[in-house]
Amino acid sequence: MSVKQHCRSDWLSLRIQSLEA
């Protein structure tokens, strides 16, 4: 479960970075 949550966080971080870029 923790791994899945971490994966989701990474995906969100990538989306945010893309938007900020």
mmJSON file of the N, C-alpha and C atoms, coordinates in Angstrom:
{"data_MODEL":{"atom_site":{
"group_PDB":["ATOM","ATOM","ATOM","ATOM","ATOM","ATOM","ATOM","ATOM","ATOM","ATOM","ATOM","ATOM","ATOM","ATOM","ATOM","ATOM","ATOM","ATOM","ATOM","ATOM","ATOM","ATOM","ATOM","ATOM","ATOM","ATOM","ATOM","ATOM","ATOM","ATOM","ATOM","ATOM","ATOM","ATOM","ATOM","ATOM","ATOM","ATOM","ATOM","ATOM","ATOM","ATOM","ATOM","ATOM","ATOM","ATOM","ATOM","ATOM","ATOM","ATOM","ATOM","ATOM","ATOM","ATOM","ATOM","ATOM","ATOM","ATOM","ATOM","ATOM","ATOM","ATOM","ATOM"],
"id":[1,2,3,4,5,6,7,8,9,10,11,12,13,14,15,16,17,18,19,20,21,22,23,24,25,26,27,28,29,30,31,32,33,34,35,36,37,38,39,40,41,42,43,44,45,46,47,48,49,50,51,52,53,54,55,56,57,58,59,60,61,62,63],
"type_symbol":["N","C","C","N","C","C","N","C","C","N","C","C","N","C","C","N","C","C","N","C","C","N","C","C","N","C","C","N","C","C","N","C","C","N","C","C","N","C","C","N","C","C","N","C","C","N","C","C","N","C","C","N","C","C","N","C","C","N","C","C","N","C","C"],
"label_atom_id":["N","CA","C","N","CA","C","N","CA","C","N","CA","C","N","CA","C","N","CA","C","N","CA","C","N","CA","C","N","CA","C","N","CA","C","N","CA","C","N","CA","C","N","CA","C","N","CA","C","N","CA","C","N","CA","C","N","CA","C","N","CA","C","N","CA","C","N","CA","C","N","CA","C"],
"label_alt_id":[null,null,null,null,null,null,null,null,null,null,null,null,null,null,null,null,null,null,null,null,null,null,null,null,null,null,null,null,null,null,null,null,null,null,null,null,null,null,null,null,null,null,null,null,null,null,null,null,null,null,null,null,null,null,null,null,null,null,null,null,null,null,null],
"label_comp_id":["MET","MET","MET","SER","SER","SER","VAL","VAL","VAL","LYS","LYS","LYS","GLN","GLN","GLN","HIS","HIS","HIS","CYS","CYS","CYS","ARG","ARG","ARG","SER","SER","SER","ASP","ASP","ASP","TRP","TRP","TRP","LEU","LEU","LEU","SER","SER","SER","LEU","LEU","LEU","ARG","ARG","ARG","ILE","ILE","ILE","GLN","GLN","GLN","SER","SER","SER","LEU","LEU","LEU","GLU","GLU","GLU","ALA","ALA","ALA"],
"label_asym_id":["A","A","A","A","A","A","A","A","A","A","A","A","A","A","A","A","A","A","A","A","A","A","A","A","A","A","A","A","A","A","A","A","A","A","A","A","A","A","A","A","A","A","A","A","A","A","A","A","A","A","A","A","A","A","A","A","A","A","A","A","A","A","A"],
"label_entity_id":["1","1","1","1","1","1","1","1","1","1","1","1","1","1","1","1","1","1","1","1","1","1","1","1","1","1","1","1","1","1","1","1","1","1","1","1","1","1","1","1","1","1","1","1","1","1","1","1","1","1","1","1","1","1","1","1","1","1","1","1","1","1","1"],
"label_seq_id":[1,1,1,2,2,2,3,3,3,4,4,4,5,5,5,6,6,6,7,7,7,8,8,8,9,9,9,10,10,10,11,11,11,12,12,12,13,13,13,14,14,14,15,15,15,16,16,16,17,17,17,18,18,18,19,19,19,20,20,20,21,21,21],
"pdbx_PDB_ins_code":[null,null,null,null,null,null,null,null,null,null,null,null,null,null,null,null,null,null,null,null,null,null,null,null,null,null,null,null,null,null,null,null,null,null,null,null,null,null,null,null,null,null,null,null,null,null,null,null,null,null,null,null,null,null,null,null,null,null,null,null,null,null,null],
"Cartn_x":[0.838,0.0,0.872,1.86,2.753,3.407,3.827,4.484,3.527,2.271,1.281,1.078,0.988,0.79,1.992,3.18,4.397,4.393,3.961,3.908,2.958,1.851,0.848,1.464,2.184,2.791,3.777,4.531,5.507,4.792,3.678,2.912,2.379,1.887,1.347,2.468,3.603,4.751,5.144,5.121,5.489,4.494,3.224,2.169,2.364,2.633,2.815,4.04,5.106,6.326,6.048,5.262,4.936,4.143,3.238,2.413,3.265,4.184,5.03,6.059,6.516,7.544,7.11],
"Cartn_y":[-1.206,0.0,1.254,1.238,2.408,2.67,1.599,1.752,2.388,1.943,2.494,3.975,4.33,5.747,6.557,6.009,6.712,6.906,5.883,5.966,7.091,7.174,8.194,9.573,9.691,10.98,11.388,10.42,10.692,11.18,10.517,10.891,12.307,12.61,13.954,14.98,14.638,15.553,15.839,14.801,14.969,15.891,15.719,16.544,17.995,18.211,19.572,20.202,19.424,19.954,20.335,19.51,19.771,21.076,21.269,22.481,23.706,23.538,24.677,24.98,23.936,24.114,25.143],
"Cartn_z":[0.0,0.0,0.0,0.834,0.925,-0.438,-1.063,-2.366,-3.366,-3.34,-4.279,-4.01,-2.752,-2.412,-2.883,-2.712,-3.113,-4.634,-5.343,-6.81,-7.215,-6.501,-6.827,-6.558,-5.485,-5.124,-6.227,-6.709,-7.758,-9.019,-9.335,-10.533,-10.384,-9.201,-8.958,-9.054,-8.505,-8.529,-9.984,-10.793,-12.199,-12.897,-12.581,-13.205,-12.773,-11.521,-11.005,-11.668,-11.789,-12.41,-13.862,-14.53,-15.94,-16.049,-15.111,-15.139,-14.804,-13.858,-13.462,-14.542,-15.236,-16.261,-17.305],
"occupancy":[1.0,1.0,1.0,1.0,1.0,1.0,1.0,1.0,1.0,1.0,1.0,1.0,1.0,1.0,1.0,1.0,1.0,1.0,1.0,1.0,1.0,1.0,1.0,1.0,1.0,1.0,1.0,1.0,1.0,1.0,1.0,1.0,1.0,1.0,1.0,1.0,1.0,1.0,1.0,1.0,1.0,1.0,1.0,1.0,1.0,1.0,1.0,1.0,1.0,1.0,1.0,1.0,1.0,1.0,1.0,1.0,1.0,1.0,1.0,1.0,1.0,1.0,1.0],
"B_iso_or_equiv":[0.0,0.0,0.0,0.0,0.0,0.0,0.0,0.0,0.0,0.0,0.0,0.0,0.0,0.0,0.0,0.0,0.0,0.0,0.0,0.0,0.0,0.0,0.0,0.0,0.0,0.0,0.0,0.0,0.0,0.0,0.0,0.0,0.0,0.0,0.0,0.0,0.0,0.0,0.0,0.0,0.0,0.0,0.0,0.0,0.0,0.0,0.0,0.0,0.0,0.0,0.0,0.0,0.0,0.0,0.0,0.0,0.0,0.0,0.0,0.0,0.0,0.0,0.0],
"pdbx_formal_charge":[null,null,null,null,null,null,null,null,null,null,null,null,null,null,null,null,null,null,null,null,null,null,null,null,null,null,null,null,null,null,null,null,null,null,null,null,null,null,null,null,null,null,null,null,null,null,null,null,null,null,null,null,null,null,null,null,null,null,null,null,null,null,null],
"auth_seq_id":[1,1,1,2,2,2,3,3,3,4,4,4,5,5,5,6,6,6,7,7,7,8,8,8,9,9,9,10,10,10,11,11,11,12,12,12,13,13,13,14,14,14,15,15,15,16,16,16,17,17,17,18,18,18,19,19,19,20,20,20,21,21,21],
"auth_comp_id":["MET","MET","MET","SER","SER","SER","VAL","VAL","VAL","LYS","LYS","LYS","GLN","GLN","GLN","HIS","HIS","HIS","CYS","CYS","CYS","ARG","ARG","ARG","SER","SER","SER","ASP","ASP","ASP","TRP","TRP","TRP","LEU","LEU","LEU","SER","SER","SER","LEU","LEU","LEU","ARG","ARG","ARG","ILE","ILE","ILE","GLN","GLN","GLN","SER","SER","SER","LEU","LEU","LEU","GLU","GLU","GLU","ALA","ALA","ALA"],
"auth_asym_id":["A","A","A","A","A","A","A","A","A","A","A","A","A","A","A","A","A","A","A","A","A","A","A","A","A","A","A","A","A","A","A","A","A","A","A","A","A","A","A","A","A","A","A","A","A","A","A","A","A","A","A","A","A","A","A","A","A","A","A","A","A","A","A"],
"auth_atom_id":["N","CA","C","N","CA","C","N","CA","C","N","CA","C","N","CA","C","N","CA","C","N","CA","C","N","CA","C","N","CA","C","N","CA","C","N","CA","C","N","CA","C","N","CA","C","N","CA","C","N","CA","C","N","CA","C","N","CA","C","N","CA","C","N","CA","C","N","CA","C","N","CA","C"],
"pdbx_PDB_model_num":[1,1,1,1,1,1,1,1,1,1,1,1,1,1,1,1,1,1,1,1,1,1,1,1,1,1,1,1,1,1,1,1,1,1,1,1,1,1,1,1,1,1,1,1,1,1,1,1,1,1,1,1,1,1,1,1,1,1,1,1,1,1,1]
}}}
